[in-house]
Amino acid sequence: MIAKQNTLGRLGYWFTIIILLSLAVIWAMPLVWAIVASVRPFSEPMQHGDIWFGSTLTVENFRRAWSLAPFGKYYINTIIVVLMILVVQTATVTMAGFAFAHYRFVGKKWLFIFTLLQMMIPTTALLAPNFATIRQLGLFDTRLAIAIPYFGSAFGTFLMRQAFLGVPRDLVDAGIIDGCSWWQLVRHIYLPPSIPALIAFGISSASWHWNEFLWPLVVTNSDASRPLTVGLVRFTQLGEIGARWSLLAAATLIVVAPLLIAFLFFQRRFIQSFIHSGIK
């Protein structure tokens, strides 16, 4: 009986490994294809049945892509927007999470529910009202216009509230007895054990807004404010019959390279932050 259970356990283990490897290969295929296509000679168009390596390997596509678009400007715009959103979100979600976790006030439960309901509203449903607001404020075609709708985060508020609720109440009461103000409670009692949750949220926020496309496309009209993702649009219109895939693949890798490199170097820290924050 024990031998049979051990056999079934081993079969289950290898079955799980095979499934995970298969999923990993499927998820990695677009990236692998982009890398292969980016080193294909520009003069060799892709045809049916011939979408992988060309006659030789070259990095000319990267040089050509960099010269066809102001990627330096796009990188500056993207970094500024992502950092602007991250800094403001860090403050807003921390304060909101603290309010929901620490204070008791009338309507707190319903206000928290309404906050969470924001996560159920599709982003596309808010494009028109957000665009009208940006026009009224006179911020069209600016970096601030891209960032403003994301200054608050229902997900971040929920995450920080849950993290703050895990702080022992006795520790909070001790701080109050010692005369701590509300910001001292946040700084010295609530935040230290909640740093992994804050890092996990920061990682999610930075990666999401680095890859954001639709909203920046709507509210930008010039290279002075366009981020990297919107700058890729020009590479879909270079050929007479559409995109030049080798050039588009090279441009795409230029856009995603910072996130890929950051993940490869800090993947252990990324995973630990998500595990400690309770995101499963």
Rosetta blueprint (number, residue, H / E / L):
1 M L
2 I H
3 A H
4 K H
5 Q H
6 N H
7 T H
8 L H
9 G H
10 R H
11 L H
12 G H
13 Y H
14 W H
15 F H
16 T H
17 I H
18 I H
19 I H
20 L H
21 L H
22 S H
23 L H
24 A H
25 V H
26 I H
27 W H
28 A H
29 M H
30 P H
31 L H
32 V H
33 W H
34 A H
35 I H
36 V H
37 A H
38 S H
39 V L
40 R L
41 P L
42 F L
43 S L
44 E L
45 P L
46 M L
47 Q E
48 H L
49 G L
50 D E
51 I L
52 W L
53 F L
54 G L
55 S L
56 T L
57 L L
58 T L
59 V L
60 E H
61 N H
62 F H
63 R H
64 R H
65 A H
66 W H
67 S H
68 L H
69 A L
70 P L
71 F H
72 G H
73 K H
74 Y H
75 Y H
76 I H
77 N H
78 T H
79 I H
80 I H
81 V H
82 V H
83 L H
84 M H
85 I H
86 L H
87 V H
88 V H
89 Q H
90 T H
91 A H
92 T H
93 V H
94 T H
95 M H
96 A H
97 G H
98 F H
99 A H
100 F H
101 A H
102 H H
103 Y L
104 R L
105 F L
106 V L
107 G L
108 K H
109 K H
110 W H
111 L H
112 F H
113 I H
114 F H
115 T H
116 L H
117 L H
118 Q H
119 M H
120 M H
121 I L
122 P L
123 T H
124 T H
125 A H
126 L H
127 L H
128 A H
129 P H
130 N H
131 F H
132 A H
133 T H
134 I H
135 R H
136 Q H
137 L H
138 G L
139 L L
140 F L
141 D L
142 T L
143 R H
144 L H
145 A H
146 I H
147 A H
148 I H
149 P H
150 Y H
151 F L
152 G L
153 S L
154 A H
155 F H
156 G H
157 T H
158 F H
159 L H
160 M H
161 R H
162 Q H
163 A H
164 F H
165 L H
166 G L
167 V L
168 P L
169 R H
170 D H
171 L H
172 V H
173 D H
174 A H
175 G H
176 I H
177 I H
178 D L
179 G L
180 C L
181 S L
182 W H
183 W H
184 Q H
185 L H
186 V H
187 R H
188 H H
189 I H
190 Y H
191 L L
192 P H
193 P H
194 S H
195 I H
196 P H
197 A H
198 L H
199 I H
200 A H
201 F H
202 G H
203 I H
204 S H
205 S H
206 A H
207 S H
208 W H
209 H H
210 W H
211 N L
212 E L
213 F L
214 L H
215 W H
216 P H
217 L H
218 V H
219 V H
220 T L
221 N L
222 S L
223 D L
224 A L
225 S L
226 R L
227 P L
228 L H
229 T H
230 V H
231 G H
232 L H
233 V H
234 R H
235 F H
236 T H
237 Q L
238 L L
239 G E
240 E L
241 I L
242 G E
243 A L
244 R L
245 W H
246 S H
247 L H
248 L H
249 A H
250 A H
251 A H
252 T H
253 L H
254 I H
255 V H
256 V H
257 A H
258 P H
259 L H
260 L H
261 I H
262 A H
263 F H
264 L H
265 F H
266 F H
267 Q H
268 R H
269 R H
270 F H
271 I H
272 Q H
273 S H
274 F H
275 I H
276 H H
277 S H
278 G L
279 I L
280 K L
